[in-house]
Amino acid sequence: MKNALLWLFGLLLLVGGIALGATAAQAHPHVWITATSELIYASDGSITGVRHAWTFDDMFSTYALQGIETKTKGVYSREELSSLAQTNVESLKEFGFFTFARADGKKEKFQEPVDYFLEYRDDTLTLHFMLPLKTPVKPKLLALEIFDPSYFIDFKFADKDPVRLVGVPG
């Protein structure tokens, strides 16, 4: 009986030690993106959308290019990357394209991306795409956020010209 109690006590100590020593899982990025974005304006001063250029890290770029046939080894044309660009854009939909906008405090919605393509340069892929707003806005204050709430993807804005305003009327 004494051995059984010691064994049970030891088991409880082990389980307790494991439970107390366990920590919550910490999220960390698996993909790194350097982003540039452009706010697109209409001639009447309304904002019509956001154009993104997201450059993926070299490890993700290498992984994404596996199995893509090219005419010239190591050179990828826009046409050769078109199906991968479509897959990327379609995959981003469930995450809201990691792009969130509020115009004067009101959440804005985007249409499906247009004018999307991938380019390959300096061993990295860059995804270009335009996100039109469902309804153009003329806010006094626009808050635009680009991030992954799960932190699977780490977004960093480019050091030079991270955001541009395109077509702002005088």
MONOR-V256145 format. One record per residue. N is the residue number from 0. BURIAL is I if it has 24 or more other C-alpha atoms within 12 Angstrom, else O. Layout:
n	burial
N	BURIAL
N	BURIAL
//
This chain:
n	burial
0	O
1	O
2	O
3	O
4	O
5	O
6	O
7	O
8	O
9	O
10	O
11	O
12	O
13	O
14	O
15	O
16	O
17	O
18	O
19	O
20	O
21	O
22	O
23	O
24	O
25	O
26	O
27	O
28	O
29	O
30	I
31	I
32	I
33	I
34	I
35	I
36	I
37	I
38	I
39	I
40	I
41	O
42	O
43	O
44	O
45	I
46	I
47	I
48	I
49	I
50	I
51	I
52	I
53	I
54	I
55	I
56	I
57	O
58	O
59	O
60	I
61	O
62	O
63	I
64	I
65	O
66	O
67	O
68	O
69	O
70	O
71	O
72	O
73	O
74	O
75	I
76	I
77	O
78	O
79	I
80	I
81	I
82	O
83	I
84	I
85	I
86	O
87	I
88	I
89	O
90	O
91	O
92	O
93	O
94	O
95	I
96	I
97	I
98	I
99	I
100	I
101	O
102	I
103	O
104	O
105	O
106	O
107	I
108	I
109	I
110	O
111	I
112	I
113	O
114	O
115	I
116	I
117	I
118	I
119	I
120	O
121	O
122	O
123	I
124	I
125	I
126	I
127	I
128	I
129	I
130	I
131	I
132	I
133	O
134	O
135	I
136	I
137	O
138	O
139	O
140	O
141	O
142	O
143	I
144	I
145	I
146	I
147	I
148	O
149	O
150	O
151	O
152	I
153	I
154	I
155	I
156	I
157	O
158	O
159	O
160	O
161	O
162	I
163	O
164	O
165	O
166	O
167	O
168	O
169	O
//
